Amino acid sequence: MQNTESDDKRVFARFPAQLSMKFIDLILNKEGQAQAKDISAKGIGFLADKQLEPFTPLEIWVEVPDKGAPFYTRGEVVWSEMVASNQYRTGVNLERADLMGMSRILRSLRT
């Protein structure tokens, strides 16, 4: 279930984003495509065409529009809910805060 503003306990602010990404579900060993909708140093919210179960570990590659390599990270699904037919909004808690990687993403979002 998605947090409301009143019970949001995030340490890092999330920033709106429109970034292509791919992920691998490490339980099913299946790859998926998604669109990152918001991102922070410890989390990513994205829209995908399949629902992911909470606690599913993921490897994630986010395309950064700075012509560099994709931003790689690992995380765990916290929630996933249907928002339209075959569209699922998903929240992922990242394993670690990669502040240098996040700085690169935020710089690219500003331009």
N, C-alpha and C positions, 0 to 999 in steps of 0.2 A: 504494500500500500504506500502510496506516495505521501511524503511529508507535507504538512501545511506550514505556512510561514510561522505560526505560533509555536509549533513543536519542532522546528528545524534546528538541529544541534550541530550543523556543519561548522567546522573550524575554518575552512577556506571557502571564500565566495565562489559561486559558479558564474561563469560568463557565457552569454549566448554565443552559439557557434553554428556554422553551416559547413561541416567538414565531412568528407567521405571517409569511411573507415571500413576495415574488415576485421573479423575476429574468428578465433577458433574456440569452439566449445570443447574444453579439455576432457569432459566426461564422455561425450559422444564422438569426439575426434572429427567434428564437422565444421566446415568453414561457413561463414555468413558475411553478408554485406550489410552496411547500415549507414545512417546519416547521423553524425553527432549533432545534438541540438544544444547542449550546454556542457561546459567542461570546467574543472577546477584541478587543483594540485592533487586532490584525493578522490575525484569522482568524475564520471562521464554519464550524461544522459543521452540516449540515442533512440532512434526510430528504426525498427527492423521489420522484416516480413514474417518473422516467427517468434513465438513466445519462448523465453528462456526461464528455466526454473530458478527460484532463489537458491543461493549457495553454489551455483554453477561457476566453476573457475574458467576464466577466459584469458587468452592471449589476444592483445589488441594492437592494431596498427592504424594510426590516424594520419591521413594525408595532410601535410602542412603545406600551404601554398607559398613556400619560400624556395622551392626548387631543390630542397634538401631531401634527405631520406625521411620516410614516414617516422612518426613518433611511436615508439614501441613501449608498451606497458602491459602489466598483468593485473587482473582484478577479479572480483567476485560479484555475481548478480545479487542485488539486494531486493529488487522488485521488478515486475514486468506486468503490464496490463494492456489489454486491447483498447485502442483508441479509434480504430476504423477497421473495416474488413481487411484482414491480412496485414494490419499495421499494429505493431506493439511498441509502446514506449517503455523503455527499460532503464533502470538506474543501476550503476555499477560502482562499487567501492574499490578504489585502486589499492594495491598492496603497499605501495610507498609513495610518498610525495616527491615527485621529480620536479623540483623547482626550476632547474635549468631547462628542462624540456617544456615545462609550462610557460616559461618566459618566452621561448621561441614561438610557441603557439599564439600567445597573446600579442606578441609583436606582429605576427602575420595577420591577426584579426583586425588590428588597428589600421592597416593600410588598405 
